[in-house]
Amino acid sequence: MAPQNTQTKLAIALWEKLFGLLIDEYGTANGKPYLIPDLKHFATEGRQVHICFDQDNKPETVQRVRTAISRMGRLLVNEGCSLRVIDLPLGAEKGVDDFIVAKGQPAFDALYNTAVALELWEIKLFTLLTYPPAIALNQRFLGQLLLPEGEKLIVLKAPKGTGKTEWLATEVAKAHDQERRVLIITHRIQLGVATCNANRLNLQS
């Protein structure tokens, strides 16, 4: 949990291996997770709680922290707390104290005041990429996107109408020239028909 500042908010530091949940001495889950007694003491009806864990760029750590936020958050909500989640931006500042020192109190106040409810935060996770992007663009259309060399799996995330289908057609043409097989899977029949027609592929529905 993170404070707006220590004079007006209560700050509670949580040990990483516990994340506020009770586990056994070997670090494994001990049945259903439940709040450690020290934290449960503060989980009272109507209490406003903000969760703000350290940020990390390691995918396995990010996933572990997100799971802990969801589990602990649900337990706090079940106790009647009003819970919101603060996501620290990626950067050199790992924790909230580092962030306040580097960016100033107003910068953290902005994060604090725009924190989202647990349910909305969990929904937002479905729209996020697990790994940090190798290429980030700030333009209307994708254009001639150059892919990193040697990558086996490419995940392309872009809004509708930015040229994803046109870019895919270029990549399919390259594969045809190299006599490589191409399989396109889509959840929309109309998009599948248009894509296959544009790329000279057989359609199976």
N, C-alpha and C positions, 0 to 999 in steps of 0.2 A: 504494500500500500504506500502511496506517495502523498506527501503533504503539499499544500500550497506554500506554506512555510512553517517552520517548526513552532512559531509563536501562535498560529491560529489553527493548525491542523495536527492531529496525532499521526506520527509516522511510525510504522512497524516494519522492521527489517525481517525477512524470512530467509532461513537457511535453504540453499538451493536444493539439497537432497530431500527436503521435506515439502517445500512450497506450500506450507500451511496445512498439509495433509498428513495424517498419521500413517506411518509405514513401519515395518519391523526393523530390527537392528542390522539386517543384511541389505537394506535398501530396496526391498521388494514390496509390492503392494500387500497389505495385510487385510484381505477381505475387501469389503466396500470402503472407499476412502471416506474419512470424516475429519473434521477440523481438529487440530491440536487444541488442547484445553486452553492454552494461553491466548489463542486466536478466537476461540469460541466465546470467551469472556466478553469480547467486544461485539459479537454478532447479535445485536439486539434489534427488536422491531423498529423499523423506520430509520435506522442509522444509515447515513450516506457513506459509501465506501468507494474509493477509487483504487484500482489495481494498476501498478506501474512497475513491471519487471524490467531488468536490464535488457538492452537490445544486443543482438548477436547476429553475425552473418553466416554462421555454420548451420546448414539446413537441419541437421539432426537436433541441434540445440534449440533452434527456432520451433521445431515441431514439439519438442518436449515442453517448452515453456508455454506454448499455446494450449497444449493439453492440460497443463497444470492450471492455467487461468480459467479454462472452461470448468474443470472439476471443482476448483476452490470457489469460483464465482457462483456456481449453481448451489453449492452448500450454503454460501452466505445469503443468497437470495431466498433459499428455503427457510432460513432463520428470520426472514422479514427485512433484510437489508436492501437498500436502494443502491445498486451496484453499477459502476461505470468503469470502462477500461481506457487507460492512456497508453498509446503506442509511441515510444520515443523514436524519432527519425534516425535512420542509419547515419552513422558518422563516427568521429573519433571518441565521442562521449558515450561511454558504455552504460553508465547508470544515471539516475535522476540527479544525484548530487553533482556529478561531473557536468551534466547538461546545464544546471543552473549556474555553476561557476563560469562555464564557457559562454553561454548564451544570455544569461541574465534572468532575473525573476520574471519580467514581463513575457519572455518567450515561453517559460514553463506555464505561466498563468494562462496563456493562449491554449496550450495543450490541455490543461486542466479544465478549462471552460468549454472546450469542444469535445471532451471525452464522450464516447457513445455507450449506450446501455449494452449489457452483456449480450442480449439477444441479437442486436444489430451488429455488434462486433463479430459474433459467430457467423452471421450471414455474410459479412464482408469477407471473411476468410475464403469463402468459395470463389471469390472473384480474384484472389491474389495468386501470383506465381510462387511456387515453393522455393525456387532458386532465383537469385538476383539476376536481372537481365544482362546479357553480354552486350546488347546494343539497345540504346534508347533513342528514339527519334522524336523531334518536335516539329512536325510538318503535316500538311494536309493529306498527302498521299505517300505510300511506301516507296514508290519509284523503284529504281534498280538497287534493291537491298542486297548488300554483300554479306554472305554468311561466313561465320568463323570457319577456318580450315580445320578439317579433321573431325568435326562434330558428327555424331551418329544420330542424335535425336534433336530436332529443332522444334521449339514451341513458339508459335507466332501469335501474339496477342495484340489486336488492333480493333478500333471501332468499325462499325458497318460503314461501307462506302469509302474505305481508305485504299482499296486496290489489292486486297488479299487474293482474290480469285485471279486477277491478272498476273500477280507475282507467281502464283502456283502454276499458271499456264506456262510461264517461262521455264520454271524448274522441270515441269513434265516434258517440255520440248527438249531440254538438255538430256533428260533420261532416255527419251526416244532416240536421240542421236547416238547415245552410248549403248543402245540396244538393251537397256535395263527395264525390268518390269516395274509397273506403277499400280498401286492399289490406293484408291481414295475412298474413305469412309465418311459419310455425313449423315446427320439425323434429319435432314430435310430433303424430301424427294425432289422438289422443284430445283433446289440448289444442286443436287446430284445430277439431274438431267442436264442442266445448263453446263456444269463443270465437265461432264463426260463428253458432251457435244463439242465443247470448245477445245478439248484436249485429245480428241480422237480415241476415247476409251469406251469399252463396252460397259453397259449399265446392267446391274443385277439388283433387283428390289425384292 
